Each structure stands twice: as C-alpha cells, then as structure tokens.
Amino acid sequence: MRTQLVAATTVAQALVELATGSAPATGSSGVPIPEIAGPREEGLVEMAKLLVARLGDPVRIEGASNPADPDRDVYETGALLPGPDAILAGPTFEEWLDATS
C-alpha cells in the first residue's frame, strides 16, 4: 500500500490553527477542511520494516497482494494518497522514529 503517513502531533497542530482561526478555513480548492498528509509518499511495507528493525523485533515483514480483494487497485495505485491541495507536513516516518527512540 502506498501511503503518506502523518504524525498525530502534526495533525493536532493543524487542527488547533484551524480552530483558532490562525489557518485558512479552506484549502486552495475551497474544500471546507483541508487534507493533511505526511511530507512524502512511502510504502507501508517499508515503514513496517523500519519499525520492527528499530524495535529490534525479529519479525519478518513481507508485502502481499490479494487479487480477490475488491480494493486492491485502490491500495496499490495510490488512490488513497492526498490530493494536490493537501497540506504536507513533517516529520517523515523515519524522522518520527528517530525522535521517539
């Protein structure tokens, strides 16, 4: 699955700014609540591998795809990635792991 992970603190900060009026109430496309996403597209399998390596867990992570899953194309083509008007904010997943270790 292609994803754009975003830290909960980043989302909380954006929501505070939205709630206090210090951020625009709409994105550039006029959407009432703008999307917030991490700074870059990443693969979920790679993120899981980073996490278990950081934790020292011996679990082996492997990607799999289920041709019978009706949502397979949505996951694999990046259809769940943020739109062009999304607010992109860090840290990256690896930076977040570094900060929490």
N, C-alpha and C positions, 0 to 999 in steps of 0.2 A: 504494500500500500504506500502510495506517495502521500506525504503529509507535510504540514508546516506547523510544527509544534510551537506553542507559545507558553511562556511561563505565567503561572497564575498571578504572580505579583505584577506582571506587565498588564494583564487584563484588568486587575483591580485598580491600578493607577489610571488607566484609560477611563474606566467607569467613574472614578472619582472626578476626573477632569470633566467628563460629560455631565455628571450630576451637579457639579458646582458652576457650570457654565464657562469654565476656562478652556473648553474644547468645543469645536463646532458641533451642533446637534445633528448634522447630516454630513455624510461623505460627499465627495465631489460629484457623485451621480445622483445626489438628492435622497439617498436611502436614509430612512429615519435613524437607524442605529448602524454605524459603520462596522464593517468586519475588522477584526483584529487578528493578526496572524504573526507567527514567528518570522524571523528575518530571512529564512531561506527554505526552499523545498528540501525535504530529506526523506529517506526511505525508512519505513517503520522497522524493518528487519535490522538495518544498520544501527538504529537507535537502541533497539533491544540488545544487540551485541555490545554496544558501548556500555550500557547499564550493567549487564551481567559481568563484563570484564572489570568494571570499576568496583563492583561489589565483591569480586573475587569468587563468584559463583561458578561452579564447573558445568553449569547447564549449557548445552549446545543449542544455538538458535539457528533455525533454517527457515527460509521462506517457502511457502507453499501456495498453490493456486488451485481453486476448486472450479473446474469448468461447469459444474452444475449450479453454482451459486449465481442467482439472477443479478446480483450486484457486482459481480466480478469485474466487469468492464469499468464500472464507476470507480472502484478502488484502484485499478491498475492504470487507468488513463489519466488520473489526476483530476477527475471531475469534482472531487471534494476539496481541491485546493482553493485558496481565497481568490476572489475576483480582482480585477485590475484596480479597483478603487480601495482595496483593503489597506488598513494601516499596518505596516510591517514594523515590528519592534523586537529587539533582542531581550535577552541573550539567546544565542544558539543553544541547542540541547547540550552540546559538549561544554560550552561555557557555563551553563547552569550546573552540569555535573561537577565541574571544577570548583564552583563556588559552594556547593553543598557537601563536598568531600572533606 
